[in-house]
Amino acid sequence: MLNRRTLRIKAMQAIYAYMQAEGSDYLLALDQIGEDFAPDLNAMEVQDRKLLEGQKQIATLLFKEWYEKRQFDAEDADKEIVDAVNRAVVSYQNQTRKDLRYYHDQMLVAVERIYDHYLANLQLLNVLTDLVQEEEEKRSNRFTEATGPDVKQFLRNQLVQRILNNKSYQQHIIRRNISWGSDVSEIRQVYKSVIKQDEVFLAYLQNPSPSLTDDFELIKHIYKNIIFKEKTLQSLFEEQDLNWAENKAIVKSLVNKTLKMFGEEAEGNAEEVTLLDLSPNWEDDKAFFEELYKQTLQEDEKYEAMIAASVQNWDVERVALLDKIILKMALCEMHIFRSIPVKVTINEYIEISKLYSTPKSKQFINGVLDKMAQELVTKGDIRKSGRGLIDNK
């Protein structure tokens, strides 16, 4: 199921995307200044190109000053220059606010999409049932004897029926508008060329009266060895989700737990079983990674200064952007989430650096965070409570 490391990763990806966009916003603001002092080719009067170029350079310097200090000295500047800089500042601020919200929303969508994949994978049972029924209709309308295995047995699979007739499943599918649409053609191809040729599936069809355990084992086999492995389906999932490689394990876990829930554990009340949530405490987890995203960016300058002071003999500008993001997120988490032990935070971000940053990042981040955490705890800048007090030194 979804865990907080995955949420940290999603927040890290959103922060990285925002910072890339913020850099683009800065360049767009400079372009706007350039356009403000570009010669008007349609003007009837002769343009003083040297004057315009000089005004552009001064306005550019003033905007860069504002960008670094969030203020600029306009005492000796012409009104045209000051107005151009102010327009660039307003444009930059408006765009970065939009980007901040956009990547926050995209972060939530990325997580919610995991749940949609979970539902869509359950709905594959519905698609397979429809394909079997379609095949049976064609078989019954043939004038000659049909060849191939008799797949009607699949329609009586108790586990499949329990899931498809479940109220919670049906409501979730409708509410979230889950549908395979035109992608059914790929599933049909896998059904014909893989599932119908599968030895376990064929053996199941030969069983005159399969038990619930037999039904469960078949569906478990189909998901484990076909749906989550077959190349055509994996390519389809990757097209639907660029992060399928990292989301696959979560979807697989949710599906497996659901099969067990509707299998041996659901005794006569399968219709009333409630589908799993993304995590056991989704509202708390959602609040956690939203706050982590917002506060890391809000306190960016503060954490940048803290990192610069900590990495002596090392130019902070030379630190990889992703490493800086990881360090800033860790500092943010140490400060605002009092129930999370410092050691847990450090270990989590070391693990994330192994997956997403450079080969040497693990040692660098471990050393910097360990040093900073000790200093901050000693100063009293990090205060933990409850579970956060465990292993806090």
Buried (B, 14 or more C-beta within 10 A) or exposed (E): BBEBBBBBBBBBBBBBBBBEBBEEBBEEBBEBBBEBBEEEEEEEEEEEEEEBBBBBEBBBBBBBBBBEEEEBEBEEBBEBBBBBBBBBBEBBEEBBEEBBEBBBEBBBEBBEBBBBBBBBBBBBBBBBBBBBBEBBEEBEEEEEEEEEBEBEBBEEBBBBBBBBEBEBBBEBBEEEEBEBEEBBEBBBEBBEEBBBEBEBBEEBBEEEEBEBEBBBBBBBBBBBEBBBEBEEBBEBBEEEBEBBEBBBEBBBBBBBEBBEBBBEEBEEEBEEBEBBBBBEEBEEBBEBBBBBBBBBBEBBEEBBEBBBEBBEEEEBEEBBEBBBBBBBBBBBBBBBBBEBBBBBBBBBBBBBBEEBBEEEBBEBBBEBBBEBBEBBBEEEBBEBEEEBBEEBE
